[in-house]
Amino acid sequence: MAKSRDTFNKQEVEKNKEKKRKEKEQRREERRANAKSGASLEDMMAYVDENGNITSTPPDPTKKKVIREEDIVIGVPRQEHGAKADHVRKGRVTFFNDSKGYGFIKDQDTQESIFVHVNAVGGPIKEGDKVSFEVEMGPKGPNAVRVKVGG
C-alpha cells in the first residue's frame, strides 16, 4: 500500500485556496447580478451647490452669479519691497544688543514690537531710550528705519 505524498498541512492549504477561489467567484457573480448596467447619464451625475457640497440635484438657475475674469485673484498680491509708512512713530527701546547690533522697539500706539538694526540708527541707543522712527517692510517683517533718540 502506497503512502500519500501530500501531508495533512498541504491538503489543508489546497482546501483553503479552493475555498477562497470559490468565494471570489461568488462575489464576482453577485456584483454582475446587482450591477446597474445601462444606467442613464442623469443617474450618474453629481453637482456642486453654492456652498461647495456635492449633491444629486442640479443647481437652481435663478441663483446663478456672474463672475468676471478680471475679478478673480490668483495668489497673493506682491508687496512693494521697502514699502514706507505714512508717519513717524514713537516708541521705547525694549531690547538692544550692542555687540550684535540689533534690538527691538515697542511702538507707543500699537504696542507692536518692531525690529531695529544698528545701521538704521542715527546715533548710539540703549534699552529704555525713547525714540522716533519710521517703519519699512523688510523680507522678514516690519523694520524700524531712520531711528532718532528722543522723541
C-alpha positions, 0 to 999 in steps of 0.5 A: 500500500502506497503512502500519500505524498501530500501531508495533512498541512498541504491538503489543508492549504489546497482546501483553503485556496479552493475555498477562497477561489470559490468565494471570489467567484461568488462575489464576482457573480453577485456584483454582475447580478446587482450591477446597474448596467445601462444606467442613464447619464442623469443617474450618474451625475453629481453637482456642486451647490453654492456652498461647495457640497456635492449633491444629486440635484442640479443647481437652481438657475435663478441663483446663478452669479456672474463672475468676471475674469478680471475679478478673480485673484490668483495668489497673493498680491506682491508687496512693494519691497521697502514699502514706507509708512505714512508717519513717524512713530514713537516708541521705547527701546525694549531690547538692544544688543550692542555687540550684535547690533540689533534690538527691538522697539515697542511702538507707543500706539500699537504696542507692536514690537518692531525690529531695529538694526544698528545701521538704521540708527542715527546715533548710539541707543540703549534699552529704555531710550525713547525714540522716533522712527519710521517703519519699512517692510523688510523680507522678514517683517516690519523694520524700524528705519531712520531711528532718532533718540528722543522723541 
